[in-house]
Amino acid sequence: MRRWALTIALDPQHELPLFLQLAGAIAEDIRRGRLKAGDALPGSRELADLLGVNRNTVVAGYGELVAEGLLSTRVGGGTFVAQAQAAPVATIAPSSEFPTYALAPPAHPPPHDAPLPAGVLMLSQSIADVRLFPDRALARAFRRAIGSRSRSLLARSDARGHPRLRGELAAMLARSRALAVTPDNLMITRSIEQAIDLVARTLIAPGDAVAVEAFGYPPARSVLKLAGARLLPIPLDDEGMDVAALEALLKHQRLRAVIVTPHHQFPTTAVMSRGRRERLAELSLQHGFAIIEDDYDHEFHYEGKPVLPIAAGHGRGNVIYVGSLANLLAPGIGTGFVAAPPPVFERLAGLRAASDARGDAAMECAIAELFEDGELLRHVRRTRRIYQARRDAFAAALERQLGGALSFHIPEGGMALWARADDGIDVPAWTAAGAREGVWFKDARAYDFFHREQPFLRLGFSYHDEAELNEAAARMARALQQVRAKRRPIETGQRAATRAARSA
């Protein structure tokens, strides 16, 4: 049986021994309902490899829980959550009521990039490579979904999404992201942008203050503005959003919500530290604002231990979690989802029913089948290896072709590099020259809250293979040579003029 990896966060620096941390984490997951009676746990060797600990640590942790009656073992059959468990607590317990507001005007999507001309290499977007997409498997599943035996599903609809996909996705989120989510508080949307739009129109009234990352995802900011939000940018550093700066803002500003991408921050790829995540969650409860957690590419983390979402922590009733399957499948299949505390979820479902009640039952059933037969899990594992190899190849190509013109940290995950250009480089001129050379890339103005010129570039590596990425780096190098060649005569003329002025 194929299973999603069971992610558990352990802290080697904590005073509590690792095996007791493990036992405590599993006990808490049972209490929260993430793990249910009868669920099979990974074997001790499998879990030890996943967590990067000694197998004896897992054996000892399991032993503690067996002694407490929380787990049971079967000779030759593995370890399971004991059957005699109390009913789980509510999936995501709300800490406060969220008022309902009148609907804002519908969000209009931003204009799409022009179609990719033949021969052009695209680094401007970090999206899934459609050549890796399991098209045949999805086509078979779709044909079955609309076949004569299943045709009745086309006559029914559920604004929350088809139950088959909600069930499979809830199981995946519980297993791999430690979310205490069930099909009853999980909604399927047509895209992650629609999920954010629904959340914004549920939570925000005109004039409400919402904190956003100073570098961020422009469509999300647009959706919030259309809902009437007054956006306040929070600076970033190597650990993501500066929570200390947010805390200083809260001393004189009441916030309705904070929207954040803590896992591979968009666009900088920074991973928010565990301490900052916990502090942000504390501030949310203390000051009564919602956290909208955008976890758009969670599966593509290549190094280090698994990083759990903010929503996975204890007492996170103010967190609304949104995500997407687009990076797992293909950009054209932008299926998104949102999990929320019960009071918020009821209003989200009502809003969705009023604005888009039908959904796409056939496609949702087809995707559910990819979950059910293990095809999606195999696809994720394969593409994760491929994208990691592409990341490494692209980083090496940039260093080889551009030398010191770009500096960057190789990210632990994600589908792009965030690079800083040398101070002497005219970045907008470089991107324009790159387009003429047949390589598209963007400077940071597209992501900056104030649209200022910045010496940064976001360079997507997931869409092209290693040979294409090497060629893209070569084209970037040629474009940079053109920019420098044009700049040289200007600088020479300026120096000559300066010398003439001095001699006069």
ChimeraX attribute file (.defattr): number of C-alpha atoms within 10 A of each C-alpha:
attribute: neighborCount
match mode: 1-to-1
recipient: residues
	/A:1	4
	/A:2	11
	/A:3	14
	/A:4	15
	/A:5	17
	/A:6	19
	/A:7	18
	/A:8	21
	/A:9	15
	/A:10	19
	/A:11	12
	/A:12	11
	/A:13	8
	/A:14	9
	/A:15	8
	/A:16	11
	/A:17	14
	/A:18	20
	/A:19	21
	/A:20	18
	/A:21	20
	/A:22	24
	/A:23	21
	/A:24	15
	/A:25	16
	/A:26	22
	/A:27	18
	/A:28	15
	/A:29	22
	/A:30	24
	/A:31	19
	/A:32	22
	/A:33	22
	/A:34	25
	/A:35	24
	/A:36	19
	/A:37	18
	/A:38	15
	/A:39	15
	/A:40	18
	/A:41	20
	/A:42	18
	/A:43	14
	/A:44	20
	/A:45	14
	/A:46	15
	/A:47	21
	/A:48	17
	/A:49	11
	/A:50	16
	/A:51	19
	/A:52	12
	/A:53	16
	/A:54	15
	/A:55	17
	/A:56	13
	/A:57	20
	/A:58	24
	/A:59	16
	/A:60	17
	/A:61	22
	/A:62	25
	/A:63	18
	/A:64	18
	/A:65	20
	/A:66	18
	/A:67	10
	/A:68	11
	/A:69	14
	/A:70	22
	/A:71	26
	/A:72	19
	/A:73	16
	/A:74	8
	/A:75	6
	/A:76	6
	/A:77	9
	/A:78	13
	/A:79	20
	/A:80	21
	/A:81	23
	/A:82	19
	/A:83	14
	/A:84	11
	/A:85	15
	/A:86	11
	/A:87	12
	/A:88	16
	/A:89	13
	/A:90	15
	/A:91	20
	/A:92	27
	/A:93	18
	/A:94	18
	/A:95	15
	/A:96	14
	/A:97	12
	/A:98	19
	/A:99	12
	/A:100	15
	/A:101	13
	/A:102	13
	/A:103	15
	/A:104	19
	/A:105	11
	/A:106	14
	/A:107	18
	/A:108	10
	/A:109	11
	/A:110	10
	/A:111	6
	/A:112	6
	/A:113	8
	/A:114	6
	/A:115	6
	/A:116	10
	/A:117	9
	/A:118	7
	/A:119	8
	/A:120	14
	/A:121	23
	/A:122	25
	/A:123	24
	/A:124	20
	/A:125	18
	/A:126	21
	/A:127	22
	/A:128	23
	/A:129	19
	/A:130	15
	/A:131	11
	/A:132	15
	/A:133	16
	/A:134	16
	/A:135	13
	/A:136	9
	/A:137	15
	/A:138	20
	/A:139	14
	/A:140	13
	/A:141	20
	/A:142	18
	/A:143	14
	/A:144	17
	/A:145	23
	/A:146	18
	/A:147	12
	/A:148	9
	/A:149	9
	/A:150	13
	/A:151	13
	/A:152	11
	/A:153	14
	/A:154	13
	/A:155	8
	/A:156	10
	/A:157	16
	/A:158	18
	/A:159	22
	/A:160	27
	/A:161	24
	/A:162	24
	/A:163	20
	/A:164	19
	/A:165	24
	/A:166	23
	/A:167	17
	/A:168	18
	/A:169	23
	/A:170	22
	/A:171	23
	/A:172	20
	/A:173	18
	/A:174	21
	/A:175	19
	/A:176	18
	/A:177	25
	/A:178	24
	/A:179	27
	/A:180	29
	/A:181	27
	/A:182	22
	/A:183	20
	/A:184	17
	/A:185	23
	/A:186	25
	/A:187	28
	/A:188	29
	/A:189	27
	/A:190	19
	/A:191	21
	/A:192	25
	/A:193	23
	/A:194	24
	/A:195	26
	/A:196	28
	/A:197	22
	/A:198	25
	/A:199	25
	/A:200	25
	/A:201	27
	/A:202	24
	/A:203	21
	/A:204	27
	/A:205	20
	/A:206	16
	/A:207	13
	/A:208	17
	/A:209	20
	/A:210	25
	/A:211	20
	/A:212	24
	/A:213	26
	/A:214	17
	/A:215	24
	/A:216	23
	/A:217	20
	/A:218	14
	/A:219	17
	/A:220	19
	/A:221	20
	/A:222	18
	/A:223	26
	/A:224	24
	/A:225	19
	/A:226	18
	/A:227	27
	/A:228	20
	/A:229	24
	/A:230	17
	/A:231	20
	/A:232	17
	/A:233	18
	/A:234	20
	/A:235	15
	/A:236	19
	/A:237	11
	/A:238	14
	/A:239	19
	/A:240	26
	/A:241	28
	/A:242	18
	/A:243	20
	/A:244	14
	/A:245	12
	/A:246	21
	/A:247	15
	/A:248	10
	/A:249	15
	/A:250	13
	/A:251	9
	/A:252	8
	/A:253	12
	/A:254	14
	/A:255	21
	/A:256	22
	/A:257	24
	/A:258	23
	/A:259	21
	/A:260	22
	/A:261	26
	/A:262	26
	/A:263	26
	/A:264	25
	/A:265	26
	/A:266	25
	/A:267	23
	/A:268	25
	/A:269	25
	/A:270	24
	/A:271	22
	/A:272	25
	/A:273	15
	/A:274	17
	/A:275	11
	/A:276	18
	/A:277	20
	/A:278	15
	/A:279	13
	/A:280	21
	/A:281	23
	/A:282	15
	/A:283	18
	/A:284	22
	/A:285	18
	/A:286	9
	/A:287	14
	/A:288	18
	/A:289	21
	/A:290	24
	/A:291	26
	/A:292	23
	/A:293	22
	/A:294	26
	/A:295	21
	/A:296	23
	/A:297	21
	/A:298	22
	/A:299	19
	/A:300	22
	/A:301	20
	/A:302	17
	/A:303	10
	/A:304	10
	/A:305	15
	/A:306	20
	/A:307	19
	/A:308	20
	/A:309	22
	/A:310	29
	/A:311	26
	/A:312	20
	/A:313	18
	/A:314	15
	/A:315	16
	/A:316	22
	/A:317	22
	/A:318	27
	/A:319	29
	/A:320	23
	/A:321	24
	/A:322	26
	/A:323	23
	/A:324	25
	/A:325	22
	/A:326	19
	/A:327	25
	/A:328	26
	/A:329	25
	/A:330	19
	/A:331	16
	/A:332	11
	/A:333	16
	/A:334	19
	/A:335	26
	/A:336	21
	/A:337	25
	/A:338	26
	/A:339	28
	/A:340	27
	/A:341	25
	/A:342	19
	/A:343	17
	/A:344	22
	/A:345	21
	/A:346	15
	/A:347	20
	/A:348	27
	/A:349	22
	/A:350	16
	/A:351	19
	/A:352	21
	/A:353	16
	/A:354	11
	/A:355	13
	/A:356	16
	/A:357	16
	/A:358	18
	/A:359	19
	/A:360	19
	/A:361	23
	/A:362	21
	/A:363	21
	/A:364	23
	/A:365	24
	/A:366	23
	/A:367	27
	/A:368	22
	/A:369	23
	/A:370	22
	/A:371	21
	/A:372	15
	/A:373	12
	/A:374	14
	/A:375	16
	/A:376	21
	/A:377	18
	/A:378	15
	/A:379	16
	/A:380	16
	/A:381	12
	/A:382	12
	/A:383	21
	/A:384	21
	/A:385	13
	/A:386	15
	/A:387	26
	/A:388	22
	/A:389	17
	/A:390	24
	/A:391	27
	/A:392	14
	/A:393	17
	/A:394	28
	/A:395	19
	/A:396	16
	/A:397	20
	/A:398	22
	/A:399	15
	/A:400	14
	/A:401	18
	/A:402	18
	/A:403	12
	/A:404	11
	/A:405	17
	/A:406	18
	/A:407	16
	/A:408	15
	/A:409	13
	/A:410	14
	/A:411	21
	/A:412	17
	/A:413	24
	/A:414	30
	/A:415	26
	/A:416	29
	/A:417	24
	/A:418	21
	/A:419	20
	/A:420	19
	/A:421	18
	/A:422	14
	/A:423	10
	/A:424	9
	/A:425	16
	/A:426	17
	/A:427	23
	/A:428	17
	/A:429	16
	/A:430	23
	/A:431	22
	/A:432	16
	/A:433	21
	/A:434	24
	/A:435	19
	/A:436	13
	/A:437	18
	/A:438	18
	/A:439	23
	/A:440	22
	/A:441	21
	/A:442	23
	/A:443	23
	/A:444	24
	/A:445	17
	/A:446	19
	/A:447	22
	/A:448	19
	/A:449	20
	/A:450	11
	/A:451	11
	/A:452	11
	/A:453	14
	/A:454	17
	/A:455	19
	/A:456	20
	/A:457	27
	/A:458	25
	/A:459	22
	/A:460	24
	/A:461	32
	/A:462	28
	/A:463	23
	/A:464	23
	/A:465	18
	/A:466	19
	/A:467	12
	/A:468	16
	/A:469	26
	/A:470	21
	/A:471	16
	/A:472	28
	/A:473	23
	/A:474	19
	/A:475	22
	/A:476	25
	/A:477	21
	/A:478	17
	/A:479	23
	/A:480	22
	/A:481	15
	/A:482	15
	/A:483	21
	/A:484	15
	/A:485	11
	/A:486	11
	/A:487	13
	/A:488	11
	/A:489	11
	/A:490	11
	/A:491	11
	/A:492	11
	/A:493	11
	/A:494	12
	/A:495	12
	/A:496	12
	/A:497	11
	/A:498	11
	/A:499	11
	/A:500	10
	/A:501	9
	/A:502	8
	/A:503	6
	/A:504	5
